[in-house]
Amino acid sequence: MKYGIPAFIIFFALGCVEQPKDLTKEQLEAAKPYISMTKPSITHPLEINFEDRVMLLGYDVSPEGPIKPGQIVTVTWYWYAKKKLDDGWLLFTHVEDARTAPRINADSEGVIRKNYPPGKWKVGEYIKDVQTIRIPPDWDSPTITFYIGVWFGPHRLKIKSGPSDKENRARALVLQTTVKSTEATLPKLEVSKTSSPIKIDGKLDEPAWVAAQEVKLVDPVNGAQVTPVTSMKVLWDEQNLYVAFESEDDNLMCTYTRRDDPLYDQDAVEVFLDPDGDKKNYYEFEVCPSNQVFDSFLAEYRRNKNDWTSGMKSAVVIDGTLNNSEDTDKKWTAEIAIPVKDIGVSSIKEGDKWKANFFRLDTAKAGRKSYSWSPPRNNDFHNLERFGEIIFKEKVESKPQSAGEESKTSQELKPILKKLTVPPKPISIEKAKKPVQ
């Protein structure tokens, strides 16, 4: 899939769109308790200089740490107005994890942010900028880093002194958390070997599929449970990796008719595989509700070679009407077989471990949605640092379904459903040849 927009712009675009406007009497009254002509007492001094116009004097923070995921943190930034700024200048706060992945945009959080921006400050004023920020419950990093600055449109005040990055963001505060490492929080999935052949027909009625461990995809940014539900299962034998998706869907959409069309722009499920975990050579496979396929080899990050062709097989079963937004559809099922020789692996053996991730794109009636197994956190499905791990076992005991959860047996796939199957495109010896793992 091709998300060409930088993650930084995607994450912060909604936060940085304010336009200058006159302050109301209510705004001035709300901001008044936070403005002083006397320098306050500051627990953590900083003295960060923004172009000799504004100074970030320091901060108070509560609690000091270590911070638990889901905990509320209150930070008070202390500013000093050295020179008058033009109307329209604003403050920003970006919160990142230890991987420098943006996690929280707090540009507009706090009384000062909403009522008294720096474009309105008077020379000599000390500003008490209080922000209350909840750390996400799924926070999975040992540190929380706060970047802060002053911006207007495409411009930022340059930082003359003090800790900062190359983007004129003051590295104002780093808090420790109770999370010990990032690797431990990446998902791991033990997958069973199938003892009998798997027929790629989209039905998922073989005993191995019925017994396979089921995983539900989550929000790709914050890891939260989402609806509609997308379930995934994985199986293997020596020569193939098998992946199945069952996706609730009210608007089945795939108008593409050629292999390697941009299926990710409509409805699609995606499999990303990095068998040797080197974060360089990896593979992307996609299937849409019309059973059109996309496969690509990437020698490095986002360098797709879409003329590469695998021997993948797929089949789809849909419950609804394809490409008709007038009715309400129910779901679709995709079943995929990927020959491991095509991805540089001679055969799968028990105990092997691969890096992988799984996604779904959904053109729902309520708007565009996406889902993931291991959340990339920054809307970049090619975030190799966030790939989870699949572990190949002879047999994995399946966990029981939750109360009220719909059964995934073949009984729900009635003959009235439309089955769409296509044979795999033949693969040449030259294209299939890859270094053996």
HELIX and SHEET records of a PDB file:
HELIX    1   1 ALA A    7  PHE A   12  1                                   6    
HELIX    2   2 LYS A   25  ALA A   31  1                                   7    
HELIX    3   3 LYS A   32  TYR A   34  5                                   3    
HELIX    4   4 VAL A  111  ASN A  115  1                                   5    
HELIX    5   5 PRO A  118  LYS A  120  5                                   3    
HELIX    6   6 GLU A  183  THR A  185  5                                   3    
HELIX    7   7 PRO A  207  ALA A  211  1                                   5    
HELIX    8   8 LEU A  263  ASP A  265  5                                   3    
HELIX    9   9 VAL A  340  ILE A  343  5                                   4    
HELIX   10  10 LEU A  384  ARG A  386  5                                   3    
HELIX   11  11 SER A  410  GLU A  412  5                                   3    
HELIX   12  12 ILE A  429  ALA A  432  1                                   4    
SHEET    1   A 6 ILE A  35  SER A  36  0                                        
SHEET    2   A 6 TYR A 126  ARG A 134 -1                                        
SHEET    3   A 6 ILE A  72  ALA A  81 -1                                        
SHEET    4   A 6 VAL A  54  SER A  62 -1                                        
SHEET    5   A 6 HIS A  44  PHE A  50 -1                                        
SHEET    6   A 6 ILE A 159  SER A 161 -1                                        
SHEET    1   B 4 PRO A 102  ASN A 105  0                                        
SHEET    2   B 4 LEU A  90  GLU A  96 -1                                        
SHEET    3   B 4 THR A 143  PHE A 152 -1                                        
SHEET    4   B 4 HIS A 155  ARG A 156 -1                                        
SHEET    1   C 4 PRO A 102  ASN A 105  0                                        
SHEET    2   C 4 LEU A  90  GLU A  96 -1                                        
SHEET    3   C 4 THR A 143  PHE A 152 -1                                        
SHEET    4   C 4 ALA A 170  GLN A 176 -1                                        
SHEET    1   D 9 VAL A 215  LYS A 216  0                                        
SHEET    2   D 9 THR A 230  TRP A 236 -1                                        
SHEET    3   D 9 LYS A 188  LYS A 193  1                                        
SHEET    4   D 9 GLY A 388  LYS A 393  1                                        
SHEET    5   D 9 LYS A 353  ALA A 364 -1                                        
SHEET    6   D 9 ALA A 268  ASP A 274 -1                                        
SHEET    7   D 9 TYR A 282  VAL A 287 -1                                        
SHEET    8   D 9 VAL A 293  LEU A 298 -1                                        
SHEET    9   D 9 ASN A 304  LYS A 305 -1                                        
SHEET    1   E 6 VAL A 215  LYS A 216  0                                        
SHEET    2   E 6 THR A 230  TRP A 236 -1                                        
SHEET    3   E 6 LYS A 188  LYS A 193  1                                        
SHEET    4   E 6 GLY A 388  LYS A 393  1                                        
SHEET    5   E 6 LYS A 353  ALA A 364 -1                                        
SHEET    6   E 6 GLY A 367  SER A 372 -1                                        
SHEET    1   F 6 VAL A 215  LYS A 216  0                                        
SHEET    2   F 6 THR A 230  TRP A 236 -1                                        
SHEET    3   F 6 ASN A 240  GLU A 248 -1                                        
SHEET    4   F 6 LYS A 331  PRO A 339 -1                                        
SHEET    5   F 6 LYS A 313  ASP A 319 -1                                        
SHEET    6   F 6 LYS A 418  VAL A 422 -1                                        
END                                                                             
